[in-house]
Each structure stands twice: as C-alpha cells, then as structure tokens.
Amino acid sequence: MLKITNLQKTFNPGTVNAKTALRGLNLELQDGDFVTVIGGNGAGKSTLLNAIAGVWKPDYGTIELDGIDVTNLPEHKRAKFLGRVFQDPMKGTAPDMEIAENLAIASKRGIKRRFKWGVKKSDRVQYKELLSTLELGLESRLSTKVGLLSGGQRQAVTLLMATLNRPKLLLLDEHTAALDPKTASKVLYLTNKIVSENNLTTLMITHNMHDAIQYGNRLIMMHEGQIVVDVCGEEKQKLTIEQLLQLFEASSGSKFGSDKAILSK
C-alpha cells in the first residue's frame, strides 16, 4: 500500500541552520498494516508523515501509494488518498461549523463539488449512526459547533472525519499527546476499533512506548532520520519496553534520548 524508497530531506541546506531530517529512509507497508512509530525528538517522525502527506517535497527518493507515484503530487491532490489526525485537537476541523457540517465536508473529500444543500436529512441520519459508535453522546449534538467540544471529543470527531471515506492510508501524528491520560486512552480505544473494523493501513506516531507496543501489528523506531528498529507479529506481541530500549541501543549505537517517551512507559 505504501512504498518509500531512499527518502532524503534537509531543511535550510547550505546554511548554518541546515538540518538533515531524513537520511535515505526506506519503508514498505502492506494493505491493512497498523504501524506505530516511535523515536526521540528530531528523529524525523513528523517529517516522514509530512513528506507522505505532501507538505514538503523530498530532496531525493520516491513515495508510492497503492502503486501510484505521488512524490511530486501536490498536497491537495493527495488528500483524497489520505486521512490525517494531528496532535493539536484544534486542527483538522472547522471550529465555527456544526458537527454535521464538518462531517459533510469530510464526506466530500476527493469528490467533485456541486452547488446543493450541504447536509441533507438522510446525511443527518447517517451521521447520527456514526457518532453513536463513538459512545460520547455526540449523536444528539449534530448542531453543536465543533469549537465548543472538549479536546477528546474533537479528536474523536476528527478521527471519524479522517476515516469517513476509507482512506488508502491513515496518518496519526501523536493524536493523543495533548489529551489527559483518561481521554487519551478513550481516543486510542476508538482509533484501534475504527482501524480494525475498516482494515485501514495506518501509521501512528506516539511518544508512549507502552502504546507503541500495545497497538498495531508492527513497530518501527526512528533515529536521526532512519529506521533503526522494525519488529512485527509475534516478536512485537512479546516485546517489553526494556527489550525495545535494548534493541534501539544495539541498532543505533546510542541510548534513547527522549525522557518524555521513557516516562510514558
């Protein structure tokens, strides 16, 4: 479903502020893979997701999605293939519009627009059914503006919007990092439920080692713009945080440098 070959990206090249974020990264995802991504600050995790999403063009390398080379495809043209949820609950939605209106916009992703009523009666019935699966009571609040929702409610709605039209690839960029632990746990539960039920190919960045091990069928660990650990299947299921740190140190030649991730275990 996703094939990345020799991906390289340097910001501010030729200056004293030059920073190489991706160093010849290679990655392949099969259809239905749920891959968690972990690494220290500056490891290149968000740069990788932004490159896939088309936020910036890589210096070298190629990105193929479902057999299509999207390396030079602009961000807005990739949107019909991708779903994305950001770390900030304020992103990914239109806060001054109703929940129903946000869902209506999401349902039209990749579809040619025409002048007609934005939210029909049949749409509201469908949205109520979808929202009820979140078990947050939002099915009775279709007319509520999204900006009035709590962070957890908003992330749940954004997750629903990102997966409404079953994207070829779902990108989750630390989408629970700004939430309190109880709310984060609820959103992760919903994430796993939606991904599993729809067999969505997913990349999920997290700082939480426990979550990286618990969720998904595969785990990759990044360091200085490269993948240094890649475990899946039964090996991942049996993995402990201590073993993960040992794998990282053996592969990278250095100790894991993110206190935030270690404290999250």
C-alpha positions as CSV (number, residue, x, y, z in Angstrom):
1,M,0.0,0.0,0.0
2,L,2.9,2.4,0.8
3,K,6.4,2.2,-0.6
4,I,9.1,4.7,0.3
5,T,12.5,4.5,-1.3
6,N,15.7,6.3,-0.3
7,L,13.8,9.3,1.1
8,Q,16.0,12.3,2.0
9,K,15.2,15.7,3.3
10,T,17.4,18.5,4.5
11,F,16.0,21.8,5.8
12,N,17.9,25.1,5.2
13,P,20.6,23.4,3.1
14,G,23.8,25.3,2.7
15,T,23.3,27.4,5.8
16,V,24.5,27.2,9.5
17,N,20.9,26.1,10.3
18,A,21.0,23.1,7.9
19,K,19.2,20.1,9.4
20,T,19.0,16.7,7.7
21,A,15.7,15.2,8.9
22,L,15.5,12.1,6.6
23,R,18.6,10.1,5.6
24,G,17.8,7.6,2.8
25,L,14.8,6.2,4.6
26,N,13.2,3.0,3.1
27,L,9.8,1.7,4.3
28,E,7.1,-0.6,2.9
29,L,3.6,-1.1,4.3
30,Q,1.2,-3.8,3.2
31,D,-2.5,-3.3,3.0
32,G,-4.0,-3.4,6.5
33,D,-0.8,-2.8,8.3
34,F,-1.1,-0.8,11.6
35,V,2.4,0.6,12.2
36,T,3.3,2.5,15.4
37,V,6.3,4.9,15.0
38,I,8.4,6.0,18.0
39,G,11.7,7.9,18.3
40,G,13.3,10.8,20.1
41,N,12.9,14.5,19.4
42,G,14.3,15.2,15.9
43,A,14.3,11.6,14.8
44,G,12.3,12.5,11.7
45,K,8.9,11.1,12.6
46,S,6.8,14.1,11.8
47,T,9.0,14.9,8.8
48,L,8.2,11.4,7.4
49,L,4.4,11.9,7.8
50,N,4.6,15.4,6.3
51,A,6.5,14.0,3.3
52,I,3.9,11.3,2.8
53,A,1.1,14.0,3.1
54,G,2.9,16.3,0.6
55,V,3.5,19.1,3.0
56,W,7.0,19.4,1.5
57,K,8.8,17.7,-1.3
58,P,11.7,15.4,-0.5
59,D,15.2,16.2,-1.9
60,Y,15.6,12.7,-3.1
61,G,13.7,9.4,-3.2
62,T,10.2,8.3,-4.1
63,I,6.8,7.8,-2.4
64,E,4.4,5.3,-3.9
65,L,0.8,4.9,-2.6
66,D,-1.1,1.9,-3.8
67,G,1.2,1.6,-6.8
68,I,0.9,5.3,-7.7
69,D,4.0,7.5,-7.6
70,V,2.8,10.5,-5.5
71,T,6.3,12.0,-4.9
72,N,5.6,15.1,-7.0
73,L,1.8,15.3,-6.4
74,P,0.8,18.5,-4.5
75,E,-0.7,18.2,-1.0
76,H,-4.3,19.0,-2.0
77,K,-4.3,16.2,-4.7
78,R,-3.1,13.6,-2.2
79,A,-5.9,14.5,0.2
80,K,-8.3,12.1,-1.5
81,F,-6.0,9.2,-0.7
82,L,-5.1,10.1,2.9
83,G,-6.8,10.6,6.2
84,R,-4.9,12.6,8.9
85,V,-5.3,13.4,12.6
86,F,-3.0,16.0,14.1
87,Q,-1.6,16.4,17.7
88,D,-3.4,19.6,18.2
89,P,-7.2,19.0,18.7
90,M,-7.8,22.4,17.2
91,K,-6.6,21.2,13.8
92,G,-8.4,19.1,11.3
93,T,-11.9,20.6,11.8
94,A,-13.7,23.9,11.1
95,P,-14.4,25.1,14.7
96,D,-17.2,27.6,13.7
97,M,-19.2,25.0,11.9
98,E,-21.5,22.4,13.2
99,I,-20.5,18.7,13.8
100,A,-22.8,17.7,10.9
101,E,-21.3,20.3,8.6
102,N,-17.8,19.1,9.4
103,L,-18.8,15.5,8.6
104,A,-20.4,16.7,5.4
105,I,-17.2,18.3,4.3
106,A,-15.2,15.2,5.1
107,S,-17.6,13.0,3.2
108,K,-16.9,15.0,0.0
109,R,-13.2,14.6,0.1
110,G,-11.9,13.6,-3.3
111,I,-15.4,14.1,-4.9
112,K,-16.2,16.9,-7.4
113,R,-18.3,19.5,-5.6
114,R,-21.6,21.0,-6.8
115,F,-24.0,23.6,-5.5
116,K,-26.6,21.8,-3.4
117,W,-27.6,21.5,0.3
118,G,-24.6,20.7,2.4
119,V,-26.3,18.5,4.9
120,K,-29.4,16.5,3.8
121,K,-31.9,14.8,6.1
122,S,-30.5,11.4,5.1
123,D,-27.0,12.6,5.9
124,R,-28.0,13.5,9.4
125,V,-29.4,10.0,10.0
126,Q,-26.1,8.5,8.8
127,Y,-24.0,10.9,10.9
128,K,-26.1,10.1,14.0
129,E,-25.4,6.4,13.5
130,L,-21.7,7.1,13.0
131,L,-21.4,9.3,16.0
132,S,-23.2,6.8,18.2
133,T,-20.3,4.4,17.6
134,L,-18.1,6.8,19.5
135,E,-20.2,6.4,22.6
136,L,-19.6,10.0,23.6
137,G,-23.2,11.3,23.3
138,L,-22.4,13.3,20.2
139,E,-25.2,11.8,18.1
140,S,-27.6,14.2,19.9
141,R,-25.4,17.2,19.2
142,L,-25.2,17.4,15.4
143,S,-25.9,21.2,15.5
144,T,-23.2,21.9,18.1
145,K,-20.2,23.9,16.8
146,V,-17.1,21.8,16.9
147,G,-15.2,24.6,18.6
148,L,-17.3,24.0,21.7
149,L,-16.3,20.4,22.1
150,S,-13.7,19.1,24.5
151,G,-10.3,18.1,23.2
152,G,-11.1,14.4,23.4
153,Q,-14.5,14.9,21.7
154,R,-12.9,16.9,19.0
155,Q,-10.2,14.3,18.3
156,A,-12.8,11.6,18.1
157,V,-14.8,13.7,15.6
158,T,-11.6,14.4,13.6
159,L,-10.8,10.7,13.6
160,L,-14.3,9.9,12.3
161,M,-13.8,12.6,9.6
162,A,-10.4,11.2,8.6
163,T,-11.8,7.7,8.1
164,L,-15.3,8.5,6.7
165,N,-14.3,7.7,3.1
166,R,-11.9,4.9,4.0
167,P,-8.5,6.5,3.0
168,K,-5.8,4.3,1.4
169,L,-3.6,5.5,4.3
170,L,-4.4,6.9,7.7
171,L,-1.7,9.2,9.3
172,L,-1.9,9.8,13.1
173,D,0.6,12.4,14.3
174,E,0.7,12.0,18.1
175,H,-3.0,12.5,18.1
176,T,-3.4,11.8,21.8
177,A,-0.4,13.7,23.0
178,A,-2.3,16.9,24.0
179,L,-5.0,14.9,25.9
180,D,-5.2,13.9,29.6
181,P,-4.4,10.1,30.2
182,K,-8.0,9.0,30.6
183,T,-9.2,10.9,27.4
184,A,-6.1,9.7,25.5
185,S,-6.9,6.1,26.4
186,K,-10.5,6.5,25.1
187,V,-9.3,8.0,21.8
188,L,-6.8,5.2,21.4
189,Y,-9.5,2.7,22.0
190,L,-11.7,4.3,19.3
191,T,-8.7,4.5,17.0
192,N,-8.0,0.8,17.3
193,K,-11.7,0.0,16.9
194,I,-12.0,2.1,13.7
195,V,-8.7,0.9,12.2
196,S,-9.5,-2.8,12.9
197,E,-13.1,-2.7,11.7
198,N,-12.2,-1.0,8.4
199,N,-8.9,-2.7,7.9
200,L,-7.2,0.6,7.4
201,T,-3.5,0.9,6.6
202,T,-2.2,3.2,9.4
203,L,0.9,5.0,10.5
204,M,0.7,6.2,14.1
205,I,3.4,8.3,15.7
206,T,3.5,8.2,19.5
207,H,5.8,9.1,22.3
208,N,4.3,6.5,24.6
209,M,6.3,3.3,24.5
210,H,3.6,1.3,26.1
211,D,1.1,2.4,23.4
212,A,3.6,1.7,20.6
213,I,3.9,-1.9,21.8
214,Q,0.3,-2.4,22.7
215,Y,-1.3,-1.2,19.4
216,G,-0.8,-2.3,15.8
217,N,0.9,-5.3,14.2
218,R,4.2,-3.6,13.6
219,L,6.5,-1.1,15.4
220,I,9.3,1.0,13.9
221,M,11.7,3.1,15.8
222,M,13.5,6.1,14.2
223,H,16.8,7.7,14.9
224,E,18.5,10.6,13.0
225,G,16.2,10.2,10.0
226,Q,16.5,6.5,9.6
227,I,14.6,3.4,10.8
228,V,16.8,1.5,13.3
229,V,14.3,-0.9,14.7
230,D,11.5,-2.8,12.9
231,V,9.5,-5.5,14.7
232,C,6.2,-7.2,13.9
233,G,4.0,-10.1,14.6
234,E,4.7,-12.4,17.5
235,E,8.0,-10.7,18.2
236,K,6.2,-7.4,18.8
237,Q,3.5,-9.0,20.9
238,K,6.1,-10.4,23.3
239,L,8.2,-7.2,23.3
240,T,8.8,-5.3,26.6
241,I,9.8,-1.6,27.0
242,E,13.2,-2.8,28.3
243,Q,13.8,-5.0,25.3
244,L,12.7,-2.2,23.0
245,L,15.3,0.1,24.5
246,Q,18.0,-2.6,24.2
247,L,17.1,-3.1,20.5
248,F,17.4,0.6,19.9
249,E,20.7,0.9,21.6
250,A,22.1,-2.1,19.8
251,S,20.9,-0.8,16.4
252,S,21.7,2.9,16.8
253,G,24.8,2.7,18.9
254,S,23.4,5.2,21.4
255,K,21.0,5.5,24.3
256,F,17.4,6.5,23.6
257,G,17.3,10.3,24.1
258,S,13.7,11.1,24.9
259,D,12.8,11.4,28.6
260,K,9.2,12.0,27.6
261,A,8.9,8.6,25.9
262,I,10.6,6.7,28.7
263,L,8.5,8.4,31.4
264,S,5.4,7.3,29.4
265,K,6.0,3.6,30.0
